[in-house]
């Protein structure tokens, strides 16, 4: 049910109990603005919802403090405030200041760097990962560490089976994969 502007204005200026009821009426009566904000301003639902909530609060404040002169309907007045808040959000999202806070996946950032810089950073990242792996090798057990280091040195599963007294190469392969999984979990923690 749509309420008349005169009823809303009267209700918002009434006592606390009636005012809170009319605040809710005003909010719900034009809540469809939220979807319009998403469509027309190309902002997400949460941003549009926030802008609408702020607009309703501003409109209520202005009505209660007699800053609303009644030259337009409440709907038009509220929509103008809402629209301005959406535009402020769009401006905020497109300024350079806001771009500083947007994150980008590392590979995309790396592609924007010059080749020499990218190579240096990749080498640093690789060295850091190797150091982390070396540190975590000690936490996965002596047998796993020994097996993985032998494999890293180029020994085949068959050679490792003979060296560490495993039954056969298949057992070494299965054990190696389990050890690698343990190590992967430790490194990504």
HELIX and SHEET records of a PDB file:
HELIX    1   1 UNK A    5  UNK A   12  1                                   8    
HELIX    2   2 UNK A   16  UNK A   29  1                                  14    
HELIX    3   3 UNK A   33  UNK A   41  1                                   9    
HELIX    4   4 UNK A   45  UNK A   64  1                                  20    
HELIX    5   5 UNK A   74  UNK A   94  1                                  21    
HELIX    6   6 UNK A   96  UNK A  100  1                                   5    
HELIX    7   7 UNK A  106  UNK A  111  1                                   6    
HELIX    8   8 UNK A  115  UNK A  137  1                                  23    
HELIX    9   9 UNK A  142  UNK A  152  1                                  11    
HELIX   10  10 UNK A  157  UNK A  164  1                                   8    
HELIX   11  11 UNK A  169  UNK A  188  1                                  20    
END                                                                             
